[in-house]
Amino acid sequence: MSSRFLEIDDNLIVRRSPRARQLSLRLDNRTGAAILTLPRGVSVREAALFATEHKGWLARQRAALPPAIRLAPGEEVPILGRPHAIIHDPDAGRQPAVEAEPAAIRVGGAPSEVANRVRRYLKNRAGEELTPRVAHYAAALDVSYSRLRLNDPMGRWGSCSATGTLSFSWRLVMAPGWIIDYVVAHEVAHLKEMNHSRRFWTHVRRLVGDPAPARAWLGQQGTALQRVG
Ligand SMILES: [Zn+2]
């Protein structure tokens, strides 16, 4: 990165994207990094000016971020909406074990591996939660999908490709079950309607009822889930 950008912000990632249509500046909630995207033909000078103009906006966005939560002993990580204390127990197994009362996730092995183990557990668990829901809603709408993929996108919970691949953020496993239901129903409904038309929302409603509470929940609490890990 050129020093020009460093002067604007010390956590700024500059990207060139042939697909981008305009200059954009976004905040990656997961890391707090600013992402400046340059479309083809835009000069570094123009981009630097644009970023400078949006410095105030960026600072406000960063200040509004919920605190970052590390996957470390003593911290709490939500699983299906319920906070679980992360406990490192040298005598416990290397595979994290989830305990109900009090809610905890107990991890053995080297302390330096706790975060990786918990993250791996959450990703596996996300697959276990998502797969049956996708199958259930796909059957209800009589559609089929080609693949289910877990990822960690910057600003979305799920997506549906034209080829029928459904992708979901593994972070959904931290949300309550009814939120996962909604996001899965939303993406599965895209297999019927690749848009957000009235027909699309009719399919969603048929699967999970009124989507408004889940959408509101994601708007209010979603950022906190991106701050974990
Ligand atoms: Zn959609």
Boltz pocket constraint, residues with backbone or C-beta under 6 A from the ligand:
constraints:
  - pocket:
      binder: B
      contacts: [[A, 186], [A, 190], [A, 195], [A, 196]]
      max_distance: 6.0
